[in-house]
Every structure is written in C-alpha cells, then in structure tokens.
Amino acid sequence: MKKLIVKTALITLGVSVLLAVSLFGIVSLCAPAAMMSLCGSMGLTSLSGEYAYQEYERSGDLECLARSFLISAEEGEDQKADERFEALYRSEGFAAYCESVQPEGEIPAYSYRDYLCSTAAQVKYRLASKEEQKTAALRFAEGETAKGFPEGNPLLMLSVSAAVAKDKDFCGELLSALQGGGYDGNADFSSIVKILEETIHE
C-alpha cells in the first residue's frame, strides 16, 4: 500500500513538472511579451531582454527592440547590443518612437534619442579594437549631438567613457572634435573639456 502511494505521488509530480514545462514553452512561443514582464519582475534581466527581442521579431514593436538593446548593453553583451541598436536606428519609425517616449522610471529626463545614441556610442567604443573603429564611434556621436550640447548627449557620454578608460590618444581626438565642432560652451561642455585635458596630461 505504501509503495502504491509513493508511486502515485511520483507519477503526479512527474505529470505536474511536465505540464509546467509545457506551459512555459507554450507561453514563451506565443506570448514573449508576457514572459518579458515576468522575467523582469523576477530579476532575470538578461532573459527579459531576450524575450523583449523575441516580441520585437514577432510584432515589430520598437519599444521591445529598444528594451532588448538597453538590457544587452547593461549586461555587457556589446556585440548583441550593437546589432540590436543598428536594427532600431535604421528602422523607419525610430525618430517618431524616440519623440513619443516620456521620461519615467529608468528613462532619464533628457532626450530619449540622446539616451539611446549615447548608450550606442559607448557600446561601439567598447567594441572597438582598432583606431578607425574608435573614430567611427566618434563620428556617430558627433552626428547625433546637437550644437547646443544638451545634457546627456552622445559626444559627452563617449568622452566620459574614454576618460574613465584613461584612453589618452582617443581623449585627444575627442577634445579636437569638441573644440572644433562649434558647440555651445555651456557648463557640461566646459566640464568635459576640462576632464579630457586632465586625462591627456596625467
């Protein structure tokens, strides 16, 4: 009798596990957005980013693509982040999507486009193994930085990354771009110029 109870319990457990795995697989395939939110709430950030990308592939939702890009960058998966940013940046609705996003939670109170492009410039810099790749990251940041030199702009954030890395040669290249770019000499501009100069002369 005891063996029968144990056997029944094991069968019930096995069926329950099988059903749970099957349900997980079905939801993963049919509702990646739901899995994205669930994983995010459980602290499974990287997995949440993967489900966000799956949802983008399924629905074309640029918000999910942006989320997957930012999570990849945050998790240090730079190659993946760069590829996802390129897909986002080249999408037809990129500009309109950026304009539609309102600052909230993790989204900073400055331009969302600047936030995305600043992160992308830093990713490109981290991926660069040759000087021409660093220069390409600089040209991208320059192209996305307004002459008013707004808060959190891509050229500013790329300069911060180079200064933190003590990359003196690239800091020199950035300094030349800043000083010759016709940017507004506001407080942020003056601060980053000073930081770059100090890094170069350390």
URMO-V976866 format. One record per residue. N is the residue number from 1. RES is the residue in three letters. SS is DSSP state (h for helix, s for strand, l for the rest). Layout:
N | RES | SS
N | RES | SS
This chain:
1 | MET | l
2 | LYS | h
3 | LYS | h
4 | LEU | h
5 | ILE | h
6 | VAL | h
7 | LYS | h
8 | THR | h
9 | ALA | h
10 | LEU | h
11 | ILE | h
12 | THR | h
13 | LEU | h
14 | GLY | h
15 | VAL | h
16 | SER | h
17 | VAL | h
18 | LEU | h
19 | LEU | h
20 | ALA | h
21 | VAL | h
22 | SER | h
23 | LEU | h
24 | PHE | h
25 | GLY | h
26 | ILE | h
27 | VAL | h
28 | SER | h
29 | LEU | h
30 | CYS | h
31 | ALA | l
32 | PRO | h
33 | ALA | h
34 | ALA | h
35 | MET | h
36 | MET | h
37 | SER | h
38 | LEU | h
39 | CYS | h
40 | GLY | h
41 | SER | h
42 | MET | l
43 | GLY | l
44 | LEU | l
45 | THR | h
46 | SER | h
47 | LEU | h
48 | SER | h
49 | GLY | h
50 | GLU | h
51 | TYR | h
52 | ALA | h
53 | TYR | h
54 | GLN | h
55 | GLU | h
56 | TYR | h
57 | GLU | h
58 | ARG | h
59 | SER | h
60 | GLY | l
61 | ASP | l
62 | LEU | h
63 | GLU | h
64 | CYS | h
65 | LEU | h
66 | ALA | h
67 | ARG | h
68 | SER | h
69 | PHE | h
70 | LEU | h
71 | ILE | h
72 | SER | h
73 | ALA | h
74 | GLU | h
75 | GLU | l
76 | GLY | l
77 | GLU | l
78 | ASP | h
79 | GLN | h
80 | LYS | h
81 | ALA | h
82 | ASP | h
83 | GLU | h
84 | ARG | h
85 | PHE | h
86 | GLU | h
87 | ALA | h
88 | LEU | h
89 | TYR | h
90 | ARG | l
91 | SER | l
92 | GLU | l
93 | GLY | l
94 | PHE | h
95 | ALA | h
96 | ALA | h
97 | TYR | h
98 | CYS | h
99 | GLU | h
100 | SER | h
101 | VAL | l
102 | GLN | l
103 | PRO | l
104 | GLU | l
105 | GLY | l
106 | GLU | l
107 | ILE | l
108 | PRO | l
109 | ALA | l
110 | TYR | l
111 | SER | l
112 | TYR | h
113 | ARG | h
114 | ASP | h
115 | TYR | h
116 | LEU | h
117 | CYS | h
118 | SER | h
119 | THR | h
120 | ALA | h
121 | ALA | h
122 | GLN | h
123 | VAL | h
124 | LYS | h
125 | TYR | h
126 | ARG | h
127 | LEU | h
128 | ALA | l
129 | SER | l
130 | LYS | l
131 | GLU | h
132 | GLU | h
133 | GLN | h
134 | LYS | h
135 | THR | h
136 | ALA | h
137 | ALA | h
138 | LEU | h
139 | ARG | h
140 | PHE | h
141 | ALA | h
142 | GLU | h
143 | GLY | h
144 | GLU | l
145 | THR | l
146 | ALA | l
147 | LYS | l
148 | GLY | l
149 | PHE | l
150 | PRO | l
151 | GLU | l
152 | GLY | l
153 | ASN | l
154 | PRO | h
155 | LEU | h
156 | LEU | h
157 | MET | h
158 | LEU | h
159 | SER | h
160 | VAL | h
161 | SER | h
162 | ALA | h
163 | ALA | h
164 | VAL | h
165 | ALA | l
166 | LYS | l
167 | ASP | l
168 | LYS | h
169 | ASP | h
170 | PHE | h
171 | CYS | h
172 | GLY | h
173 | GLU | h
174 | LEU | h
175 | LEU | h
176 | SER | h
177 | ALA | h
178 | LEU | h
179 | GLN | h
180 | GLY | l
181 | GLY | l
182 | GLY | l
183 | TYR | l
184 | ASP | l
185 | GLY | l
186 | ASN | l
187 | ALA | h
188 | ASP | h
189 | PHE | h
190 | SER | h
191 | SER | h
192 | ILE | h
193 | VAL | h
194 | LYS | h
195 | ILE | h
196 | LEU | h
197 | GLU | h
198 | GLU | h
199 | THR | h
200 | ILE | h
201 | HIS | l
202 | GLU | l
